[in-house]
Amino acid sequence: MVIIVGCSQKKPDKKTILNCGEYAFSPEILKGEVKKFKEQNYWAIEKDGKIIKGDLITWKEIDSIGLSHSFIVYFDKSGSAIRYDLLYDDNTIKFSSIFTYANGKCIRRDDIPTDSTKLSWSMQPKYWIPLSYNVSGRLISGADFRTKVDTLMERQISIYDDKGNIEKMEFFDSRNKKWESRNFSYDSNGNVTQMKFFGKNDSLVYTVLSEFNDAGFLTKIDLINENPRILTKCVIKDISFDDHGNLLMYFNNIDDGKYKILCERSIIYY
């Protein structure tokens, strides 16, 4: 810890990093000490030159479009995420991740579904623990285990570039066979501009290309699926911000109006 003494020194602006769920591989920096962050997707209605909120998009509809589900993240005073809840259509919790920390590092994440019979493999009851760190304190490997029987499900390995950004992630099953990998590219501001997802035998499955504005907000996403070859385009427009300068509402226009979605956020601060 470095302490700067002097009345002329400006205190550094406090921030919270949103890096849970769909934001795990493309984190968003939030201004201020965030206590609770909620994000929900609604159908967007364009009327009289304005974009207004329609019905909440259902879980099934979100899956068919390929969007992230509505969620809530809770943070502690240090800015670490302590709980991540996925929300169902009636705003009830469908799945939760609980994070435990020691000495500033996450030492365990417990994934707790409300009904595991209706969820995908990634949302089954399990827990994750770190396995190793490099000399800089960055996580090198971690593993997921089945909660009830303590058996290995998956192991992950992270490779970093010289700036400390994750350059590649590899995923291995319980038999130590690689079944997936992901490559990441960044711009000069540290934003993830390209993600490539590979399956078994290192075959390219799909690519995500992202563009950001000068303020660091996402403005465009191109999703390129390889087999069959399908291009999905998403243009993102900022609509409103709170007093801290954090984005509260934005508009997603997918495939030139095929899907029009309004994303609404609520943020509570310490």
Buried (B, 14 or more C-beta within 10 A) or exposed (E): EEEEEEEEEEEEEBBBBBBBBEBEBBBBEBBBBBBBBBBBBBBBEEEEEEBEBEEBBEBEBBEEBEBEBBBBBBBBEEBBBBBBBBBBBEEEBBBBBBBEBEEEEBEEBBBBBBEBEEBEEEBBBBBBEBEEEEEEEEBBBBBBBBBEEEEBBBBBBBBBEEEEEBBBBBBBEBEEEBBBBBBBBBEEEEBBBBBBBBBEEEEBBBBBBBBBEEEEBBBBBBBBBBEEEEEBBBBBEBBEBBEBEBBBBBBBBBEEEEBBBBBBBEBEBE
